[in-house]
Amino acid sequence: MPNAMNYMKEISLALLLTGAGTVLAADPEYTLTIRNHTFEPAELRVPAGKKIRLTIDNQDPSAEEFESHELNREKIVPGKSKAAIYVGPLDPGRYPFFGDFNPALTRGVLIAE
C-alpha cells in the first residue's frame, strides 16, 4: 500500500500545481451611476471585443429601468440599489441606452473602441 499512497500524493500534487498556474481573468468592470434621473457618465468608453460587467448604481430613491435595444438588455434597478449587466464582446461602435421610466432625461451611450 505504500506505493499506492505515494502515487495518490503525486497525483494530488500534480493537480494542485496545475491549478496554481491557472489564473482566471475577470471581466473588465464599469459603473454607470443614476443620479437625479441622469446617467453618469453619459458616455462610457469600453474595450471592443471583450465581455464586460456593467454595474448600474441607482442612487435615486425611485426605480429606473436600464434599457438598450442595441445591447439587447433591459434591467429594472430599484431605488438606492445596484444591478449588474453583462454585455459583449462588442464590435467597435456606439450603443445608446436610456432609462425607460424617464427616457427624456436618462440617456447615455456605451462606446466600444
C-alpha positions in Angstrom: 0.0 0.0 0.0 2.8 2.5 0.4 3.2 2.6 -3.3 -0.5 3.4 -3.8 -0.2 6.2 -1.2 2.8 7.7 -2.9 1.1 7.6 -6.2 -2.0 9.4 -4.8 0.2 12.1 -3.3 2.0 12.6 -6.6 -1.3 12.9 -8.4 -2.7 15.3 -5.8 0.5 17.5 -6.0 0.4 17.5 -9.8 -3.3 18.6 -9.8 -2.6 21.3 -7.3 0.4 22.6 -9.2 -1.6 22.6 -12.5 -4.4 24.6 -10.9 -1.9 27.0 -9.3 -0.7 28.1 -12.7 -4.2 28.8 -14.0 -5.3 32.4 -13.5 -8.8 33.3 -14.5 -9.1 36.8 -16.0 -12.1 38.6 -14.6 -14.3 40.5 -17.0 -13.5 44.3 -17.0 -15.9 46.2 -14.8 -17.5 49.6 -15.4 -20.0 51.5 -13.4 -22.9 53.8 -14.5 -24.5 55.9 -11.8 -28.1 57.1 -11.9 -28.4 60.4 -10.0 -31.2 62.9 -10.5 -32.6 60.8 -13.3 -29.4 61.1 -15.4 -26.6 58.6 -16.2 -23.1 59.5 -15.0 -21.0 59.3 -17.2 -23.3 60.0 -20.1 -20.6 58.5 -22.4 -18.8 55.4 -21.2 -15.9 54.1 -23.2 -15.2 50.3 -23.0 -12.9 47.9 -24.9 -14.2 46.4 -28.1 -14.0 42.6 -28.4 -14.3 41.9 -24.6 -17.1 40.9 -22.4 -17.7 43.5 -19.7 -19.6 43.7 -16.4 -21.6 46.9 -16.2 -22.8 47.8 -12.7 -25.8 50.2 -12.6 -25.7 52.2 -9.3 -29.1 53.8 -8.9 -28.6 56.5 -6.2 -32.1 57.9 -6.8 -34.9 57.0 -4.4 -37.1 55.7 -7.3 -36.6 52.7 -9.5 -35.2 53.1 -13.1 -35.0 50.6 -15.9 -31.8 50.5 -17.9 -32.7 49.7 -21.4 -30.8 49.4 -24.7 -32.2 47.9 -27.9 -28.7 47.9 -29.4 -27.2 45.9 -26.5 -30.4 43.8 -26.2 -30.6 44.4 -22.5 -33.1 45.8 -20.0 -33.0 45.7 -16.3 -35.0 47.3 -13.5 -32.8 48.8 -10.8 -34.7 49.6 -7.6 -34.0 52.9 -5.9 -30.9 53.1 -3.8 -29.5 49.8 -5.1 -27.2 48.3 -7.7 -27.6 45.7 -10.5 -25.0 44.0 -12.8 -25.4 43.5 -16.5 -23.0 41.6 -18.7 -22.6 42.7 -22.3 -20.3 41.9 -25.2 -18.0 41.1 -26.6 -18.9 44.2 -28.6 -17.9 45.3 -32.1 -16.4 48.9 -32.2 -19.3 51.4 -32.2 -21.8 53.3 -30.3 -24.5 51.6 -28.2 -27.2 54.0 -26.9 -29.1 53.3 -23.7 -31.8 55.0 -21.7 -33.8 54.9 -18.6 -37.2 53.6 -19.6 -39.0 55.3 -16.7 -37.6 58.8 -17.5 -36.5 58.5 -21.2 -36.3 62.3 -21.8 -33.7 62.7 -19.1 -32.0 59.4 -18.5 -29.9 58.8 -21.7 -26.4 57.7 -22.5 -24.1 55.8 -24.8 -21.6 53.0 -24.5 -18.7 53.5 -26.8 -16.7 50.3 -27.7 -13.3 51.1 -29.1 
